């Protein structure tokens, strides 16, 4: 976003005019004139703000260089900010809250906990835009404004590898198909190695479930035992 020749930055400049892009360290020293004179984008991780105990986190600490940011606001606006006792905290988190930011959360499916929601609430967002491949549909469901199919991404050359998706009735059938595909790729890789001297080792990635008390799941142990017993995969593999 700092690169003025990048299409993302060019789109921002064309739409918003003056744009400032800061990281957290820079935001902790930001001048009020910067926020007043244009659009400021602070790029950070949610972890910079997501804590049960705010002690020791600079974004929540009193910061003398930010005092001027709070001048001229109504008592009603200031009443929404976090305080220690009856004293207002001159923190970056409170500065952001005052500005009622638009918050964009990437990989938003990883920010669905109560702590994440409490963290976002502290920032006083005017709106939250989620970017995710798996929007929530059950608890705290996402309000999907726009969706893009894999075919559209492929047409725009935004997918950098082929994706072949097939569904099968059971997970053991899936495992069998996956092992057969890896074996097929192994044969192709060995033939390539004979011709070129370069060997590429095909690998298969398996995602196991967590272990729950109230239901049976496909855990790491279940997968490992199935691979060894049913498919005769050597344990050392």
Secondary structure, 3 states (H helix, E strand, C coil): CCCCCCHHHHHHHHHHCCEEEECHHHHCCCCHHHHHHCEEEECCCHHHCCCCCCCCCHHHCCCHHHHHHHCCCCHHHHCCCCEECCEECCCHHHHHHHCCCEEEEECHHHCCCHHHHHHHHHCCCCEEEEECCCCCCCCCCCCCCCCCCHHHHHHCCCCCCCCCCCCCCCHHHHHHHHHHHHHHHHHHHHHHHHHHCCCCCCCCCCCCCCCCCCCCCCCHHHHHHHHHHCCCCCCCC
